[in-house]
Amino acid sequence: MYNNHNNSKSLINCTYKLRELIFADNQIDIIYKNISDKQNRNELIKKYNRIDVPTIIIENKIFLGFADNRYEIIGLLKTMK
């Protein structure tokens, strides 16, 4: 998951924690890559031709953002158990 953890706004932190809980509840490990690191940012651009955070990749399916995709993400994670 590509993310920018430097944002301290309450709503962002709530969404971030919700994301962590959903993945933990489904026993899915998360690999974080912070886009403030130039190598990670370049990898994101090279692979997906854009910078959107969070970019979540599950079994080659790409989700740009969490809030708008959370129900699809939860459904996909449940099928992986």
PADREN-109168 format. One line per 5 residues: their letters; for each residue x, y, z of N, C-alpha, C. Coordinates in nm, 2 decimals, m for minus. Layout:
BEGIN
a	X Y Z X Y Z X Y Z; ...
This chain:
BEGIN
mynnh	0.08 m0.11 0.00 0.00 0.00 0.00 0.09 0.12 0.00; 0.07 0.21 m0.10 0.14 0.33 m0.10 0.06 0.44 m0.02; 0.13 0.51 0.06 0.06 0.61 0.15 0.15 0.72 0.18; 0.09 0.83 0.23 0.17 0.94 0.28 0.13 0.96 0.42; 0.21 0.91 0.52 0.18 0.91 0.66 0.21 1.04 0.73
nnsks	0.24 1.15 0.65 0.28 1.27 0.72 0.16 1.36 0.75; 0.04 1.32 0.71 m0.08 1.40 0.73 m0.14 1.37 0.87; m0.17 1.47 0.95 m0.21 1.44 1.08 m0.36 1.49 1.11; m0.43 1.51 1.00 m0.57 1.55 1.02 m0.65 1.44 1.07; m0.75 1.47 1.16 m0.83 1.36 1.23 m0.90 1.27 1.13
linct	m0.97 1.32 1.03 m1.04 1.23 0.94 m0.95 1.14 0.87; m0.83 1.19 0.83 m0.73 1.10 0.76 m0.69 0.99 0.86; m0.66 1.03 0.98 m0.61 0.93 1.08 m0.72 0.83 1.11; m0.85 0.87 1.11 m0.96 0.77 1.14 m0.97 0.68 1.02; m0.96 0.72 0.90 m0.96 0.64 0.78 m0.84 0.54 0.78
yklre	m0.73 0.59 0.82 m0.61 0.51 0.82 m0.62 0.40 0.92; m0.67 0.43 1.04 m0.69 0.33 1.14 m0.80 0.23 1.10; m0.91 0.27 1.04 m1.01 0.18 0.99 m0.95 0.09 0.89; m0.87 0.14 0.80 m0.80 0.06 0.70 m0.72 m0.05 0.77; m0.64 m0.01 0.86 m0.55 m0.11 0.94 m0.64 m0.21 1.00
lifad	m0.75 m0.18 1.07 m0.83 m0.27 1.13 m0.90 m0.37 1.04; m0.94 m0.32 0.92 m1.00 m0.41 0.83 m0.91 m0.51 0.77; m0.78 m0.47 0.75 m0.68 m0.57 0.70 m0.64 m0.66 0.81; m0.63 m0.61 0.93 m0.59 m0.70 1.05 m0.70 m0.80 1.07; m0.83 m0.76 1.07 m0.94 m0.85 1.09 m0.95 m0.96 0.99
nqidi	m0.90 m0.93 0.87 m0.89 m1.03 0.77 m0.76 m1.11 0.76; m0.67 m1.08 0.86 m0.54 m1.15 0.87 m0.46 m1.13 0.74; m0.46 m1.00 0.69 m0.39 m0.96 0.57 m0.27 m0.87 0.62; m0.15 m0.91 0.58 m0.03 m0.82 0.61 m0.03 m0.71 0.51; 0.01 m0.59 0.56 0.02 m0.47 0.48 0.17 m0.44 0.46
iykni	0.20 m0.41 0.34 0.34 m0.35 0.31 0.32 m0.21 0.28; 0.37 m0.12 0.37 0.36 0.02 0.35 0.48 0.08 0.27; 0.45 0.16 0.17 0.56 0.24 0.10 0.52 0.38 0.10; 0.60 0.46 0.17 0.57 0.60 0.19 0.62 0.68 0.06; 0.53 0.76 0.00 0.57 0.82 m0.12 0.65 0.94 m0.10
sdkqn	0.68 0.98 0.02 0.78 1.09 0.05 0.92 1.04 0.01; 0.94 0.91 0.01 1.06 0.84 m0.04 1.06 0.84 m0.19; 1.16 0.90 m0.25 1.17 0.92 m0.40 1.16 0.79 m0.47; 1.22 0.68 m0.42 1.22 0.55 m0.49 1.08 0.50 m0.49; 1.01 0.51 m0.38 0.87 0.46 m0.37 0.78 0.54 m0.46
rneli	0.80 0.67 m0.46 0.72 0.76 m0.55 0.74 0.72 m0.70; 0.87 0.70 m0.73 0.90 0.67 m0.87 0.84 0.53 m0.91; 0.84 0.43 m0.82 0.79 0.30 m0.84 0.64 0.31 m0.87; 0.57 0.39 m0.79 0.42 0.41 m0.80 0.39 0.48 m0.94; 0.47 0.58 m0.98 0.45 0.64 m1.11 0.48 0.54 m1.22
kkynr	0.59 0.46 m1.21 0.62 0.37 m1.32 0.52 0.26 m1.33; 0.47 0.21 m1.22 0.37 0.09 m1.23 0.23 0.14 m1.27; 0.19 0.26 m1.21 0.05 0.29 m1.23 0.03 0.43 m1.29; 0.13 0.49 m1.34 0.13 0.61 m1.42 0.06 0.73 m1.35; 0.06 0.73 m1.21 0.00 0.83 m1.14 0.04 0.82 m0.99
idvpt	0.01 0.93 m0.91 0.03 0.93 m0.77 m0.10 0.95 m0.70; m0.16 0.85 m0.65 m0.28 0.86 m0.57 m0.26 0.79 m0.44; m0.29 0.85 m0.33 m0.27 0.78 m0.20 m0.40 0.78 m0.12; m0.43 0.67 m0.06 m0.36 0.54 m0.07 m0.39 0.47 m0.20; m0.29 0.41 m0.26 m0.30 0.31 m0.36 m0.29 0.17 m0.30
iiien	m0.40 0.10 m0.31 m0.41 m0.03 m0.25 m0.41 m0.14 m0.36; m0.32 m0.24 m0.35 m0.32 m0.34 m0.45 m0.34 m0.47 m0.38; m0.45 m0.54 m0.42 m0.49 m0.67 m0.37 m0.50 m0.77 m0.49; m0.42 m0.87 m0.49 m0.42 m0.97 m0.60 m0.43 m0.90 m0.73; m0.35 m0.81 m0.76 m0.34 m0.74 m0.89 m0.45 m0.65 m0.92
kiflg	m0.55 m0.63 m0.83 m0.65 m0.53 m0.84 m0.61 m0.40 m0.77; m0.62 m0.29 m0.84 m0.58 m0.17 m0.79 m0.69 m0.08 m0.74; m0.68 m0.03 m0.62 m0.78 0.06 m0.57 m0.71 0.19 m0.54; m0.77 0.30 m0.60 m0.71 0.43 m0.58 m0.80 0.50 m0.47; m0.75 0.51 m0.35 m0.83 0.56 m0.24 m0.90 0.45 m0.16
fadnr	m0.92 0.47 m0.04 m0.99 0.37 0.05 m1.14 0.40 0.07; m1.17 0.52 0.10 m1.31 0.55 0.14 m1.41 0.51 0.04; m1.39 0.54 m0.09 m1.48 0.51 m0.19 m1.48 0.36 m0.23; m1.38 0.29 m0.19 m1.36 0.15 m0.23 m1.37 0.05 m0.12; m1.40 0.10 0.00 m1.39 0.01 0.12 m1.48 m0.11 0.12
yeiig	m1.60 m0.10 0.07 m1.69 m0.22 0.07 m1.64 m0.32 m0.03; m1.59 m0.28 m0.15 m1.53 m0.37 m0.24 m1.41 m0.44 m0.19; m1.33 m0.36 m0.12 m1.20 m0.41 m0.06 m1.24 m0.51 0.05; m1.34 m0.48 0.14 m1.38 m0.57 0.24 m1.43 m0.70 0.18; m1.51 m0.69 0.07 m1.57 m0.81 0.01 m1.45 m0.90 m0.05
llktm	m1.36 m0.83 m0.11 m1.24 m0.91 m0.17 m1.16 m0.97 m0.06; m1.14 m0.90 0.05 m1.06 m0.96 0.16 m1.13 m1.08 0.22; m1.26 m1.08 0.23 m1.34 m1.19 0.28 m1.33 m1.32 0.20; m1.31 m1.30 0.07 m1.30 m1.41 m0.02 m1.16 m1.47 m0.01; m1.07 m1.40 0.04 m0.93 m1.45 0.05 m0.90 m1.54 0.18
k	m1.00 m1.54 0.27 m0.97 m1.62 0.39 m0.97 m1.77 0.37
